[in-house]
Amino acid sequence: MNKKLYRSATQVKISGVCGGIAEYFGIDVTIVRLLWALGTLMNFFVGVVAYVACVFIIPEDPGCIDVNFEEKK
């Protein structure tokens, strides 16, 4: 089993962390977002610090093609 965790490039609201976790575990991204929001409401500091850490630690999905690449030139 060669499954890796990446930040999602398709299920993005802020940076794709919850989308990547949902894709990795094969569950709906809404469930992950709700659980993360609930955890953040319980302890704001831990939830925000964990999210920011995930943004910097979890790499972005390398298999996604940027369809707007040509428009950015």
C-alpha positions as CSV (number, residue, x, y, z in Angstrom):
1,M,0.0,0.0,0.0
2,N,1.7,3.2,-1.2
3,K,-0.9,5.8,-0.2
4,K,0.5,9.3,0.7
5,L,-1.1,12.3,2.3
6,Y,-1.3,15.4,0.2
7,R,-3.1,18.7,0.5
8,S,-6.0,18.5,-2.0
9,A,-5.9,20.7,-5.1
10,T,-9.5,20.1,-5.9
11,Q,-11.3,20.1,-2.4
12,V,-10.0,23.6,-1.4
13,K,-11.5,26.1,0.9
14,I,-8.4,27.6,2.5
15,S,-5.4,25.5,1.7
16,G,-6.7,22.0,1.0
17,V,-5.7,20.4,4.3
18,C,-9.2,19.0,5.2
19,G,-9.7,17.9,1.6
20,G,-6.4,16.0,1.6
21,I,-7.2,14.3,4.8
22,A,-10.7,13.3,3.4
23,E,-9.2,12.0,0.2
24,Y,-6.6,10.0,2.2
25,F,-9.2,8.3,4.4
26,G,-11.8,8.1,1.7
27,I,-14.5,10.0,3.5
28,D,-16.6,13.1,2.7
29,V,-14.7,16.4,3.1
30,T,-17.6,18.0,4.9
31,I,-17.3,15.5,7.7
32,V,-13.6,16.3,8.1
33,R,-14.3,20.1,8.0
34,L,-17.0,19.8,10.6
35,L,-14.8,17.7,12.9
36,W,-11.9,20.2,12.5
37,A,-14.2,23.1,13.3
38,L,-15.6,21.3,16.3
39,G,-12.1,20.6,17.6
40,T,-11.1,24.2,17.0
41,L,-14.2,25.4,18.9
42,M,-13.1,23.2,21.8
43,N,-9.6,24.5,21.9
44,F,-9.1,27.4,19.5
45,F,-5.3,27.7,19.9
46,V,-4.6,24.0,19.3
47,G,-7.0,23.9,16.3
48,V,-5.4,26.9,14.6
49,V,-1.8,25.9,15.3
50,A,-2.5,22.4,14.1
51,Y,-4.0,23.7,10.8
52,V,-1.1,26.1,10.2
53,A,1.3,23.3,10.9
54,C,-0.5,21.0,8.5
55,V,-0.3,23.7,5.8
56,F,3.5,23.8,6.0
57,I,4.1,20.1,6.7
58,I,1.7,18.3,4.3
59,P,2.9,18.8,0.6
60,E,0.5,19.9,-2.1
61,D,-0.8,17.2,-4.5
62,P,1.9,16.8,-7.2
63,G,-0.5,15.0,-9.6
64,C,-2.8,18.0,-10.1
65,I,-2.5,20.0,-13.3
66,D,-3.0,23.7,-13.0
67,V,-5.5,24.5,-15.7
68,N,-4.9,28.2,-15.3
69,F,-1.2,27.9,-15.9
70,E,-1.3,29.3,-19.4
71,E,-3.5,32.2,-18.3
72,K,-0.9,33.3,-15.7
73,K,1.9,33.8,-18.2
